[in-house]
Amino acid sequence: MIDTIQQLIVGLWHQDFALLSSPHTATYLYFIIGIIIMLESGFLPAAPLPCDSLLVVSGILAIQGILNLPILIIDITIFAVIGSWLAYLQGKWLYKIPLIHRWVDSVPEKRNQQVESLLNKYGLASFFISRFIPVARNLIPLIMGLKANSKRKFFIANLLSALIWSTILIGGGFMIQYLPGYEKYKHQLTTILLLIPLIGLTFGIISAVYIAIKNRKK
């Protein structure tokens, strides 16, 4: 099982559709993609994971017939809801734990100000906006856990925002097939989608190292 999961992760990265379309791989793919989404949505250290692009690529896999589009949207929505709920619980109950506290403190001040501005300006509606902003996607539910009292309102916003986010990005990947020249350049298009989050990952690592060095000097 572990070997199969490793092979499929490599297959996702290299767009090896022959490997990904092997019998009985769809269940593993739903699980792998869902877990990545859950980690990125629920834990600040996982924020640089390429989830937005992964959803678009998932839509391309639906084009290939490897994944079922409605099942994929439901799968991603469920795991995104679980991830945001975990972030909410970290704010609600676990913020006093030093590890969680350090995660929040490691977020750049500019990003904190952006999140606070979203919360102050849009309230619960900021949850919908944050779905499309890396770091804010897991930081806003965490802060809501610190400040919000209504679990019911949070759950409704969590579910609806996850559904809208997954539908738009997966649908975007699915609609790529209608672009002129898709069949000729589909490999290059998918590669670009996968490389975009690498830039964010590199920037995130550099920022984290810079912040760590700066804090040590202080």
C-alpha positions as CSV (number, residue, x, y, z in Angstrom):
1,M,0.0,0.0,0.0
2,I,2.8,2.4,0.9
3,D,4.6,1.7,-2.3
4,T,1.5,2.3,-4.3
5,I,0.9,5.7,-2.6
6,Q,4.5,6.7,-3.3
7,Q,4.2,5.7,-6.9
8,L,1.0,7.7,-7.3
9,I,2.5,10.8,-5.7
10,V,5.4,10.5,-8.2
11,G,2.9,9.9,-11.0
12,L,1.0,13.1,-10.0
13,W,4.1,15.1,-10.1
14,H,5.3,13.7,-13.4
15,Q,1.8,13.6,-15.0
16,D,2.2,10.0,-15.7
17,F,-1.3,9.3,-16.8
18,A,-0.5,5.7,-17.7
19,L,0.5,5.0,-14.1
20,L,-2.4,7.1,-12.7
21,S,-5.0,5.2,-14.8
22,S,-3.9,1.8,-13.6
23,P,-6.7,-0.3,-12.2
24,H,-7.7,0.3,-8.6
25,T,-5.7,3.6,-8.3
26,A,-8.6,6.0,-8.2
27,T,-9.4,5.2,-4.5
28,Y,-5.8,5.9,-3.6
29,L,-5.8,9.2,-5.6
30,Y,-8.9,10.4,-3.8
31,F,-7.2,9.7,-0.5
32,I,-3.8,11.2,-1.4
33,I,-5.3,14.4,-2.8
34,G,-7.7,14.7,0.2
35,I,-5.0,14.2,2.8
36,I,-2.8,16.9,1.2
37,I,-5.8,19.3,1.1
38,M,-6.6,18.5,4.8
39,L,-3.0,19.1,5.9
40,E,-2.7,22.4,4.0
41,S,-6.1,23.6,5.3
42,G,-5.5,22.6,8.9
43,F,-1.9,23.2,9.8
44,L,0.2,26.4,9.3
45,P,3.5,24.5,8.6
46,A,1.8,22.8,5.7
47,A,0.7,26.1,4.1
48,P,3.2,26.0,1.2
49,L,1.7,22.7,-0.1
50,P,0.5,23.2,-3.7
51,C,-3.2,22.7,-3.0
52,D,-4.6,25.3,-5.5
53,S,-2.7,23.8,-8.4
54,L,-3.4,20.3,-7.2
55,L,-7.1,20.9,-7.5
56,V,-6.7,22.2,-11.0
57,V,-4.6,19.1,-11.9
58,S,-7.3,17.0,-10.3
59,G,-9.7,18.5,-12.8
60,I,-7.4,17.5,-15.6
61,L,-7.4,13.9,-14.2
62,A,-11.2,14.1,-14.4
63,I,-10.8,15.0,-18.1
64,Q,-8.7,11.8,-18.6
65,G,-11.5,9.7,-17.0
66,I,-9.1,8.8,-14.1
67,L,-11.3,10.4,-11.5
68,N,-15.0,11.0,-11.3
69,L,-15.7,14.8,-11.3
70,P,-18.7,14.8,-8.8
71,I,-17.0,12.3,-6.4
72,L,-13.8,14.4,-6.6
73,I,-15.6,17.6,-5.6
74,I,-17.3,15.9,-2.7
75,D,-14.0,14.3,-1.6
76,I,-12.1,17.6,-1.7
77,T,-14.9,19.4,0.1
78,I,-15.0,16.9,2.9
79,F,-11.2,16.9,3.5
80,A,-11.1,20.7,3.2
81,V,-13.9,21.0,5.8
82,I,-12.0,18.6,8.2
83,G,-8.8,20.6,7.7
84,S,-10.4,23.9,8.5
85,W,-12.2,22.4,11.5
86,L,-8.8,21.2,12.8
87,A,-7.4,24.8,12.4
88,Y,-10.5,26.1,14.3
89,L,-9.9,23.7,17.1
90,Q,-6.3,24.8,17.4
91,G,-7.5,28.3,18.0
92,K,-10.4,27.2,20.2
93,W,-8.6,24.8,22.6
94,L,-4.9,24.4,21.7
95,Y,-3.5,27.9,21.2
96,K,-1.9,27.8,24.7
97,I,0.2,24.9,23.6
98,P,3.7,26.3,22.9
99,L,4.0,24.5,19.5
100,I,0.7,26.0,18.2
101,H,1.8,29.4,19.6
102,R,5.1,29.3,17.7
103,W,3.3,28.4,14.4
104,V,1.2,31.5,14.7
105,D,4.1,33.7,15.7
106,S,6.1,32.5,12.7
107,V,3.5,34.0,10.3
108,P,4.9,37.3,8.7
109,E,3.4,40.4,10.2
110,K,2.2,41.5,6.8
111,R,0.1,38.4,6.4
112,N,-1.3,38.8,10.0
113,Q,-2.4,42.3,9.1
114,Q,-4.0,41.0,5.9
115,V,-5.9,38.4,7.9
116,E,-7.0,40.9,10.6
117,S,-8.2,43.3,7.8
118,L,-10.3,40.5,6.2
119,L,-11.9,39.6,9.5
120,N,-12.6,43.1,10.5
121,K,-14.0,44.1,7.1
122,Y,-15.9,41.0,6.1
123,G,-16.4,39.0,9.3
124,L,-17.5,35.5,8.6
125,A,-17.6,36.2,4.8
126,S,-13.8,36.5,5.0
127,F,-13.7,32.7,5.3
128,F,-14.9,32.5,1.6
129,I,-12.1,34.9,0.5
130,S,-9.4,33.2,2.5
131,R,-10.0,29.9,0.7
132,F,-8.2,31.4,-2.2
133,I,-5.3,32.9,-0.2
134,P,-2.4,30.5,0.9
135,V,-1.6,30.8,4.7
136,A,-4.8,32.8,5.2
137,R,-6.7,29.6,4.3
138,N,-5.6,28.0,7.6
139,L,-4.8,31.1,9.6
140,I,-8.3,32.6,9.5
141,P,-10.1,29.5,10.9
142,L,-7.5,29.4,13.6
143,I,-8.1,33.0,14.5
144,M,-11.9,32.4,14.4
145,G,-11.4,29.6,16.9
146,L,-9.8,32.2,19.2
147,K,-12.5,34.8,18.7
148,A,-15.7,33.2,17.4
149,N,-18.4,31.8,19.7
150,S,-20.8,30.2,17.2
151,K,-19.7,26.8,16.1
152,R,-22.8,26.5,14.0
153,K,-22.1,29.6,11.9
154,F,-18.4,28.5,11.5
155,F,-19.5,25.0,10.3
156,I,-21.9,26.5,7.7
157,A,-19.3,28.9,6.4
158,N,-16.7,26.2,6.4
159,L,-18.8,23.8,4.4
160,L,-20.0,26.3,1.8
161,S,-16.6,27.9,1.3
162,A,-14.9,24.5,0.8
163,L,-17.6,23.5,-1.7
164,I,-17.2,26.7,-3.7
165,W,-13.4,26.6,-3.6
166,S,-13.2,23.0,-4.8
167,T,-15.8,23.5,-7.5
168,I,-14.2,26.6,-9.0
169,L,-10.6,25.2,-9.0
170,I,-11.5,21.6,-10.1
171,G,-13.9,23.0,-12.6
172,G,-11.2,25.3,-13.9
173,G,-8.9,22.3,-14.5
174,F,-11.8,20.4,-16.1
175,M,-12.5,23.4,-18.5
176,I,-8.9,23.6,-19.7
177,Q,-9.7,20.9,-22.3
178,Y,-11.7,23.5,-24.1
179,L,-8.7,25.9,-24.6
180,P,-7.4,26.1,-28.1
181,G,-4.4,23.8,-28.6
182,Y,-5.1,21.8,-25.4
183,E,-4.4,18.4,-26.9
184,K,-1.1,19.7,-28.3
185,Y,0.2,21.5,-25.2
186,K,-1.6,19.7,-22.3
187,H,1.7,18.4,-20.8
188,Q,3.2,21.9,-20.8
189,L,0.0,23.4,-19.3
190,T,-0.1,20.9,-16.5
191,T,3.7,21.4,-15.8
192,I,3.1,25.2,-15.5
193,L,0.3,24.5,-13.0
194,L,2.5,22.3,-10.9
195,L,5.5,24.7,-11.0
196,I,3.5,27.8,-9.8
197,P,3.2,26.6,-6.2
198,L,6.9,25.7,-6.1
199,I,7.6,29.5,-6.4
200,G,5.4,30.0,-3.4
201,L,7.1,27.2,-1.5
202,T,10.5,28.6,-2.2
203,F,9.4,32.1,-1.1
204,G,7.8,30.6,2.1
205,I,11.0,28.7,3.0
206,I,13.2,31.8,2.5
207,S,10.7,33.9,4.6
208,A,10.7,31.4,7.4
209,V,14.5,31.2,7.5
210,Y,14.7,35.0,7.5
211,I,12.2,35.3,10.3
212,A,13.9,32.7,12.4
213,I,17.3,34.4,12.0
214,K,15.8,37.8,12.8
215,N,14.1,36.4,16.0
216,R,17.3,34.8,17.1
217,K,19.2,38.1,16.8
218,K,16.6,39.8,18.9
